[in-house]
């Protein structure tokens, strides 16, 4: 009579199960980070829309445009990390203005 150990104790089963759990956690964290960046973009765009309805100083407008551009830039980078290469859908979905798109990637002194 031959006794075999359960498959759950085999090295290949344990390694693939642990890898799957790790992959799941990494994908979950990527999705969560993408959601957080999306919320930042929504807030920055909303602040710009409020600004356009009210009169304000040019300095405040420039600061809000810079903040929105930084948020959108970080969001696009996070999308690429998640494997989403085309940003046209995000631009339409979030209603990102052309003035913000023109400032993406610009390094400013603070």
N, C-alpha and C positions, 0 to 999 in steps of 0.2 A: 504494500500500500504506500502511495506517495502523497505527501502533504505539501501543498503549495501555499506560500504566504498570500495574504490578500493583495489585490492590485494596488490598494491605497498605500501600501508600504513599499511599493517598488520605487526606485529612484526616479524613473522617467515620469511617473504619475505625479510625484510630489513636485518636481521641478516645473512641469507644465501647469499645474494648479497654482503654484506660487506666482509664476509669471503672469498668468491670466489675472490674478488678483491685483498684481502690481500694475499691469496695463489698465485695468479697470479704474484704479485709483488715479493714475496719471491722466486718463481721458476725462475723468470726472473733474479733476482740478483744472484742466484746460478749458472745459466747458464753463466752469464757474468763473474763471478769470475772464473769459470772453463776455459773459453776462455782466460782470462788474464794469468792464471797459465800455460796454454798450450803454449802461446806465450813465456813465460819465459823459459820453457823447450826447445823450439825450438832454442832460442837464445843461451842458454847454450850449447846445443849439437853442434850447428854450430861453436861456439868458440872452442870447443874441436876438431872438425874436421879440422879447420884451424890450430890449434896447431900441429896436427899429420902430416900435410903436411910440416910444417916448423920446423926447429930446434929451441929448446927453453931450458930454464933452468928447472931442476926438480922442483924447488920451484913454478914456474909459472904453471907447469903441475898439481901439487898437489892442488894449489889454484883453478884452473879451474875445476878440478875434484870435489873438495869440493863444489864449487858454483853450479855445475850441480847437484850434489847429493841433495843439499838443495832445488833446484828448483823442482826436480822430487819428492822428499818427500812431499813437499807442494802440488804439483799437485795430487799425489795419495790420500792425505788426502781430498782434495777438491772433487775428484771423489767419494770417499766413502760418503761424505756428500750428494752428489747428488744421491746416491743409486747405483753407479757403483762399484761393489765389485771386479771384476776380472780385474787385471792390465795387463794381457798378451797381450791384444789387443793394449793397449797404448804403451807397450814396443816395439812391432813390428812396430806400426804406426810411432812413433817418432824416432825409431832406437836408443834406449837408450843402450849404451855400457855396457858390463858386469862389467867393472871397476867402473862405476857409480852405478850400482845396488848393488855392494858389499858394498858401503859406505852409503846406505840408513839408516837413523835413528841413525847414529853415532853422538854423541854430542861432539863437539870440543871446546876447549878453544879458545877464540878470544882475 
